[in-house]
Amino acid sequence: MEPWIFATLAAATLQTVRFMLQKVLSQTKLSTLGATFSRFCFSAPLLWLVMVVYFASTPEPLPALSLRFWVFASFGGLVQIIATICVVALFKSRNFAVGITFKKTEVIQAVFVGLVLLGEGVSLVGFAAILIGLFGVIMLSDQKTASNTGGHRFFNQATGLGLASGFLFAISAVAYRGATLEVTMPSPLLTAAVTLLMVITFQSVVMAVWIYLRDRPQFRAVWNSRTTAVWVGITSLGGSLGWFTAFALQNAAYVKALGQIEIILSVMVGYFFFKERLARREVIAMSLLVISILMLILLT
């Protein structure tokens, strides 16, 4: 098995577990902010320990980080925080597998981001893929309300959170790619580790300040939930290292294509762990979205 394939499969698996744990925390012990903060505050110290030990025990010099690196890393980190909050909040509106599928619209929305920021158009195949994906998203967002509350079927909170998270994750991925290209290290794993260390440190500080100003009791709640939250941090760290390493080894299109296994994993988690059932309409919609994503990254 090629290294990039192993890294991608490991990243998708760990990320699915991390989202599962965050859903448990957000539904039982922590607020949306607290569940998001748990991802960063428990992974940053662990990575700092690993990197300090590595640089102290090897002759490898510390990398020089340019201003361009810090711009990419901090912007990507900030955008990812907001995107993660959207996903955790989404889990309170829809079930686990549908929430992950909404997040996966980042691949589709990246086309529009590229068009706006880089002036890159799409082919006829790409346009067809967008239409298929759009139809799948509309089917997923067709959330019939159980009561006569006047809620909208298509334009609801779940739709907005899902699309927003996909858009923000697409932007953060571009920023992280830019930051990684600014780091010179002897191996893709070290490049990924250095970039990730700076990003999650920045994210931990930002989230700590945010919670201090908005919801201080969450600090104690996160600490009291540490037996579960620490695994959120560990799986988050492992998943992020996997994604960063895979992108350093292979074209992002192939990595994203293989990464769609996360949707299948999320369905399995929802079915076996959360005892969730998917309606036929949701299964069809998720299938259309997967087809759309694969068309975009393999045929365009």
Secondary structure by P-SEA (a helix, b strand, c coil): ccaaaaaaaaaaaaaaaaaaaaaaaaaccccaaaaaaaacaaaaaaaaaaaaaaaaacccccccccaaaaaaaaaaaaaaaaaaaaaaaaaacccaaaaaaaaaccccaaaaaaaaaccccccaaaaaaaaaaaaaaaaaacccccccccccccccaaaaaaaaaaaaaaaaaaaaaaaaaacccccaaaaaaaaaaaaaaaaaaaaaaaaaacccaaaaaaaaacaaaaaaaaaaaaaaaaaaaaaacccaaaaaaaacaaaaaaaaaaaccccccccaaaaaaaaaaaaaaaaaaccc
